[in-house]
């Protein structure tokens, strides 16, 4: 159970770092440092890697029998598939 919590903390910290890239880019857009087209081009190049990474992590949790973390990731994976 401790391994699950450590791995969940690791995944959460990776997601927060990834989210900070989006927040910084959107704050630059709000402050008119960049225009909307360059903001969207910066953010769009991260969508496919995020989806691939999240799919890999969710499948690994299923294969490695980390049920708690898999159940935490399942709603987000379902939304990504939708």
Secondary structure, DSSP 4 states (H G I P E B T S, - for coil): -HHHHHHHHHHHHHHHHHHHHHHHHHHHHHTTSS-HHHHHHHHHTTHHHHHHHHHHHHHHHHHTT-HHHHHHHHHHHHHHH-
